[in-house]
Amino acid sequence: MMKRMALLLVALLAASQFSLAAPVGQAPLAVNAEARGTPSCGEWVAHRKKSDTLSLSNTSWLVGYLSGLAVGTGKDFLPGTDNSAIFSFMDKYCAANPLKDVSSGGLALMAGIMAKKGGHR
């Protein structure tokens, strides 16, 4: 039974790679999807001020989200950017945009980093 489950998992992972990958020479498809679990900017600011466990949870979520964006888009934009810089950007973004959420800030951060690096790696 365990071997069968492992084979099914491998098959599903392989199938997902083929269905999500863009053909060579073409940009990955843009997908408009809800980022599940994203904190609001209001939450981000409030918990960062308290430096509580939800702040840790939110910063961990953001780092995972950005890593997922890098993998999902095939644009390795994170090298050379440390977590402190990421969190500082998000602190400013959320203070200026309290009605938005952290995923929109993550997209803005990705675009800003890529613009500075001249595209992607």
C-alpha positions in Angstrom: 0.0 0.0 0.0 2.8 2.4 0.9 4.6 1.7 -2.3 1.5 2.3 -4.3 1.0 5.7 -2.5 4.6 6.7 -3.2 4.2 5.8 -6.9 1.0 7.8 -7.1 2.7 10.8 -5.5 5.6 10.6 -7.9 3.1 10.4 -10.9 1.2 13.4 -9.6 4.3 15.5 -9.1 5.6 14.6 -12.6 2.2 15.4 -14.2 2.1 18.8 -12.4 5.6 19.7 -13.8 4.4 19.1 -17.3 1.1 20.9 -16.9 2.7 24.0 -15.3 5.8 24.3 -17.3 5.8 26.7 -20.3 7.2 25.5 -23.6 10.8 26.4 -24.2 11.1 30.0 -25.4 7.7 31.1 -24.0 6.9 33.0 -20.9 5.1 31.1 -18.1 1.4 31.5 -18.1 0.0 34.3 -15.9 -2.4 32.8 -13.4 -4.7 34.9 -11.3 -5.1 32.9 -8.2 -5.9 33.8 -4.6 -2.9 33.4 -2.2 -4.3 31.4 0.6 -3.4 32.4 4.1 -2.1 35.8 3.2 -2.2 38.2 6.1 -3.7 41.7 5.6 -1.3 44.6 5.8 -3.2 45.8 8.9 -2.3 42.5 10.5 1.3 42.7 9.3 1.8 46.2 10.9 0.0 45.4 14.2 1.9 42.1 14.8 5.3 43.5 13.7 4.9 46.3 16.3 4.2 43.6 19.0 6.9 41.3 17.7 4.6 38.4 18.7 4.2 34.8 17.4 1.8 36.0 14.6 4.6 38.3 13.4 6.9 35.3 13.1 4.1 33.4 11.4 3.5 36.3 8.9 7.2 36.7 8.1 7.5 33.0 7.6 4.5 33.0 5.3 6.0 35.9 3.3 9.4 34.1 2.8 7.5 31.0 1.7 5.3 33.0 -0.7 8.3 34.7 -2.3 10.1 31.4 -2.7 6.9 30.0 -4.3 6.8 32.9 -6.7 10.4 32.4 -7.7 9.8 28.7 -8.4 6.4 29.2 -10.0 7.6 31.9 -12.4 11.0 30.5 -13.0 12.5 33.8 -12.1 15.1 33.4 -9.4 14.9 36.9 -8.0 15.8 36.2 -4.3 19.6 35.7 -4.4 21.3 38.7 -2.8 18.2 39.8 -0.9 18.2 39.0 2.8 15.2 38.5 5.0 15.7 41.8 6.9 15.5 43.8 3.6 12.3 41.8 2.6 10.7 42.5 6.0 11.7 46.2 5.9 10.1 46.6 2.4 6.9 44.9 3.7 6.8 47.1 6.8 6.9 50.2 4.5 4.5 48.7 1.9 1.9 47.8 4.5 2.2 51.1 6.4 1.5 52.9 3.1 -1.2 50.4 2.0 -3.1 49.2 5.1 -6.1 47.9 3.1 -4.0 45.6 0.9 -2.6 42.3 1.8 0.9 40.9 2.1 0.7 38.9 -1.1 0.2 42.1 -3.1 3.2 43.5 -1.3 5.1 40.4 -2.2 4.3 40.9 -5.9 5.4 44.5 -5.7 8.7 43.4 -4.0 9.3 40.8 -6.7 8.7 43.4 -9.4 11.0 45.9 -7.7 13.9 43.4 -7.2 13.6 42.2 -10.8 13.7 45.8 -12.1 16.8 46.5 -10.1 18.5 43.3 -11.3 17.4 43.9 -14.9 15.0 41.0 -15.3 15.6 37.6 -13.9 18.4 35.2 -13.4 
